[in-house]
Amino acid sequence: MRIHTAICLTVLTLLGAALAGGGGPVASIGQPAPNFVLHTVDGETVRLSDLRGKAVIVLFGDVHCTVCRANDRLLRLYQYQYVDRDLAVLSLHAHVTPNDLTRYDAQFLFGVLTGRDPGEVVAHEYRATLPTTVFIDRNGRIQRVVHGRLDERELVRDLQALL
């Protein structure tokens, strides 16, 4: 009986730690955005910390997800419109080959920093489901997180607050 109780307590403790994130870094509003390195389809290496001083939007998506594509298209449009205001858009994708990501990126008229997130390592740090969009201010702090489809009016409001 004691062994059964000990096993149950251990399982509940481990489950609680997993649900709470296991004590690892948690990306939350008002907190510094966890740094990461992005290797873009163009062969560029970008660290989030290198973009300090710019407003940054990070999209966690999948090339086969319709909502992710719609969000990506919208963010690219605003990246182009606000290019002179130091806005950087990063588009991270898991479960995709480098060639497929290059073809995906080429479909868009306007470019952003697009790269892979193999194993969803960065998405895990940000607690991102697909699609998730994270708005980071010029000081590197998370200002907003949107799960699912972006609303264009809310996006404009969020951009005005960031810029």
Sine and cosine of phi, psi and omega as CSV:
sin_phi,cos_phi,sin_psi,cos_psi,sin_omega,cos_omega
0.00,0.00,-0.67,0.75,0.01,-1.00
-0.90,0.43,-0.62,0.79,0.02,-1.00
-0.90,0.44,-0.68,0.73,0.02,-1.00
-0.87,0.49,-0.70,0.71,0.02,-1.00
-0.90,0.44,-0.68,0.73,0.01,-1.00
-0.90,0.45,-0.65,0.76,0.02,-1.00
-0.91,0.42,-0.71,0.70,0.01,-1.00
-0.87,0.49,-0.68,0.73,0.02,-1.00
-0.90,0.43,-0.64,0.77,0.03,-1.00
-0.90,0.44,-0.72,0.69,0.01,-1.00
-0.88,0.48,-0.70,0.71,0.01,-1.00
-0.90,0.43,-0.62,0.79,0.04,-1.00
-0.90,0.43,-0.72,0.69,0.01,-1.00
-0.90,0.43,-0.65,0.76,0.03,-1.00
-0.90,0.44,-0.68,0.73,0.04,-1.00
-0.89,0.46,-0.66,0.75,0.03,-1.00
-0.91,0.42,-0.65,0.76,0.01,-1.00
-0.91,0.41,-0.68,0.74,0.01,-1.00
-0.93,0.37,-0.50,0.87,0.01,-1.00
-1.00,0.06,-0.03,1.00,0.04,-1.00
0.99,-0.12,0.09,1.00,0.09,-1.00
0.90,0.43,0.30,0.95,0.05,-1.00
0.99,0.10,0.02,1.00,0.00,-1.00
-0.98,0.20,0.00,-1.00,-0.01,-1.00
-0.90,0.43,0.65,-0.76,-0.01,-1.00
-0.83,-0.56,0.81,-0.59,0.05,-1.00
-0.99,0.10,0.90,-0.43,0.04,-1.00
-0.66,-0.75,0.38,-0.93,-0.07,-1.00
-0.84,0.55,0.73,-0.69,0.00,-1.00
1.00,0.02,-0.24,0.97,-0.02,-1.00
-1.00,-0.08,0.37,-0.93,0.08,-1.00
-0.88,0.48,0.67,-0.75,0.04,-1.00
-0.95,0.32,0.76,-0.65,0.05,-1.00
-0.85,0.53,0.73,-0.69,0.00,-1.00
-0.95,0.30,0.49,-0.87,0.09,-1.00
-0.42,-0.91,0.25,-0.97,0.04,-1.00
-0.93,-0.37,0.75,-0.66,0.03,-1.00
-0.91,-0.42,0.80,-0.60,0.12,-0.99
-0.98,-0.19,0.94,-0.34,-0.13,-0.99
-0.98,0.20,0.24,-0.97,0.04,-1.00
-0.91,0.42,-0.33,0.94,0.02,-1.00
-1.00,0.03,0.05,1.00,0.02,-1.00
1.00,0.06,0.11,0.99,0.01,-1.00
-1.00,0.09,0.57,-0.82,0.11,-0.99
-0.95,-0.32,0.84,-0.55,-0.05,-1.00
-0.80,-0.60,0.77,-0.64,0.14,-0.99
-0.98,-0.19,0.65,-0.76,0.04,-1.00
-0.82,0.57,-0.64,0.77,-0.01,-1.00
-0.89,0.46,-0.43,0.90,0.05,-1.00
-0.93,0.37,-0.31,0.95,-0.06,-1.00
-1.00,-0.09,0.10,0.99,0.03,-1.00
-0.82,0.58,0.69,-0.73,-0.08,-1.00
0.99,-0.17,-0.23,0.97,0.07,-1.00
-0.94,-0.35,0.44,-0.90,0.19,-0.98
-0.98,0.18,0.69,-0.72,-0.09,-1.00
-0.80,-0.61,0.67,-0.74,0.14,-0.99
-0.85,-0.53,0.80,-0.60,0.03,-1.00
-0.92,-0.39,0.84,-0.55,0.06,-1.00
-0.97,-0.26,0.83,-0.56,0.14,-0.99
-0.98,-0.17,0.90,-0.44,-0.08,-1.00
-0.60,-0.80,-0.14,-0.99,0.03,-1.00
-0.63,-0.78,0.71,-0.71,-0.09,-1.00
-0.91,0.43,-0.31,0.95,-0.02,-1.00
-0.99,-0.14,0.03,1.00,-0.05,-1.00
-1.00,-0.07,0.86,-0.52,-0.03,-1.00
-0.88,0.47,-0.70,0.72,0.00,-1.00
-0.92,0.40,-0.63,0.78,0.04,-1.00
-0.87,0.49,-0.69,0.72,0.02,-1.00
-0.89,0.46,-0.68,0.73,0.01,-1.00
-0.89,0.45,-0.68,0.73,0.04,-1.00
-0.90,0.44,-0.68,0.73,-0.01,-1.00
-0.88,0.48,-0.70,0.71,0.00,-1.00
-0.87,0.49,-0.70,0.71,0.00,-1.00
-0.90,0.43,-0.71,0.71,0.00,-1.00
-0.90,0.43,-0.61,0.80,0.03,-1.00
-0.91,0.42,-0.62,0.79,0.04,-1.00
-0.88,0.48,-0.73,0.69,-0.01,-1.00
-0.96,0.29,-0.50,0.87,0.12,-0.99
-0.85,0.53,-0.70,0.72,0.00,-1.00
-0.91,0.41,-0.69,0.72,-0.04,-1.00
-0.92,0.40,-0.53,0.85,-0.07,-1.00
-0.94,-0.33,0.37,0.93,-0.06,-1.00
-0.86,0.52,-0.52,0.85,0.00,-1.00
-0.99,0.13,0.01,1.00,-0.01,-1.00
-0.94,-0.34,0.30,0.95,0.02,-1.00
0.86,0.51,0.80,0.60,0.12,-0.99
-0.96,-0.27,0.78,-0.63,0.07,-1.00
-0.88,-0.47,0.78,-0.63,0.06,-1.00
-0.92,-0.39,0.78,-0.62,0.04,-1.00
-0.90,-0.43,0.77,-0.64,-0.04,-1.00
-0.89,-0.45,0.96,-0.29,-0.06,-1.00
-0.96,-0.27,0.70,-0.71,-0.06,-1.00
-0.74,-0.67,0.70,-0.71,0.08,-1.00
-0.97,-0.24,0.20,-0.98,0.11,-0.99
0.85,0.53,0.69,0.73,-0.01,-1.00
-0.55,-0.83,0.58,-0.81,0.05,-1.00
-0.99,0.17,0.38,-0.92,0.05,-1.00
-0.84,0.54,-0.64,0.77,0.00,-1.00
-0.91,0.41,-0.68,0.74,0.02,-1.00
-0.91,0.42,-0.60,0.80,0.01,-1.00
-0.93,0.36,-0.61,0.79,0.05,-1.00
-0.89,0.45,-0.68,0.74,0.05,-1.00
-0.90,0.43,-0.66,0.75,0.03,-1.00
-0.87,0.50,-0.77,0.64,-0.04,-1.00
-0.87,0.49,-0.59,0.81,-0.04,-1.00
-0.94,0.35,-0.27,0.96,-0.01,-1.00
-0.95,0.30,-0.32,0.95,-0.09,-1.00
-1.00,-0.08,0.57,-0.82,0.01,-1.00
-0.95,0.32,-0.59,0.81,-0.05,-1.00
-0.92,-0.39,0.69,-0.73,-0.04,-1.00
-1.00,-0.06,0.47,-0.88,0.15,-0.99
-0.70,-0.72,0.05,-1.00,0.06,-1.00
-0.97,0.23,0.97,-0.24,-0.09,-1.00
-0.92,-0.38,0.74,-0.68,0.02,-1.00
-0.39,-0.92,0.04,-1.00,-0.03,-1.00
-1.00,-0.09,0.46,-0.89,0.12,-0.99
-0.83,-0.56,0.95,0.30,-0.05,-1.00
-0.85,0.52,0.74,-0.67,0.00,-1.00
0.96,0.29,0.10,0.99,0.01,-1.00
0.81,0.59,0.62,0.79,-0.02,-1.00
-0.89,0.45,-0.75,0.66,-0.01,-1.00
-0.93,0.36,-0.69,0.73,0.03,-1.00
-0.84,0.55,-0.62,0.78,0.02,-1.00
-0.90,0.44,-0.69,0.73,0.02,-1.00
-0.88,0.48,-0.55,0.84,-0.03,-1.00
-1.00,-0.06,0.03,1.00,-0.04,-1.00
0.82,0.57,0.65,0.76,-0.10,-1.00
-1.00,-0.05,0.81,-0.59,0.24,-0.97
-1.00,-0.06,0.16,-0.99,-0.04,-1.00
-0.98,-0.21,0.76,-0.65,-0.18,0.98
-1.00,0.07,0.51,-0.86,0.12,-0.99
-0.73,-0.69,0.67,-0.74,0.03,-1.00
-0.86,-0.52,0.79,-0.61,-0.05,-1.00
-0.90,-0.44,0.80,-0.60,0.01,-1.00
-0.98,-0.20,0.85,-0.53,-0.07,-1.00
-0.86,-0.51,0.78,-0.63,-0.04,-1.00
-0.98,0.20,0.05,-1.00,-0.07,-1.00
-0.90,0.43,-0.31,0.95,0.04,-1.00
-1.00,-0.05,0.07,1.00,0.04,-1.00
0.99,0.12,0.31,0.95,0.00,-1.00
-0.97,-0.25,0.62,-0.79,0.02,-1.00
-0.95,0.31,0.81,-0.59,0.00,-1.00
-0.96,-0.26,-0.48,0.88,-0.03,-1.00
-0.34,-0.94,0.51,-0.86,0.08,-1.00
-0.74,-0.67,0.79,-0.61,0.01,-1.00
-0.87,-0.50,0.83,-0.55,0.08,-1.00
-0.98,-0.18,0.78,-0.63,0.03,-1.00
0.99,-0.13,-0.38,-0.92,-0.08,-1.00
-0.94,0.35,0.68,-0.73,0.07,-1.00
-0.99,0.16,0.66,-0.75,0.13,-0.99
-1.00,-0.09,0.81,-0.59,-0.12,-0.99
-0.88,0.47,-0.63,0.77,0.02,-1.00
-0.89,0.45,-0.67,0.74,0.04,-1.00
-0.92,0.39,-0.60,0.80,0.03,-1.00
-0.88,0.48,-0.70,0.71,0.02,-1.00
-0.89,0.46,-0.69,0.72,0.04,-1.00
-0.87,0.49,-0.70,0.71,0.01,-1.00
-0.90,0.43,-0.63,0.77,0.03,-1.00
-0.90,0.43,-0.68,0.73,0.01,-1.00
-0.89,0.46,-0.60,0.80,0.03,-1.00
-0.93,0.36,-0.59,0.80,-0.01,-1.00
-0.96,0.27,-0.61,0.80,-0.13,-0.99
-1.00,-0.05,0.00,0.00,0.00,0.00
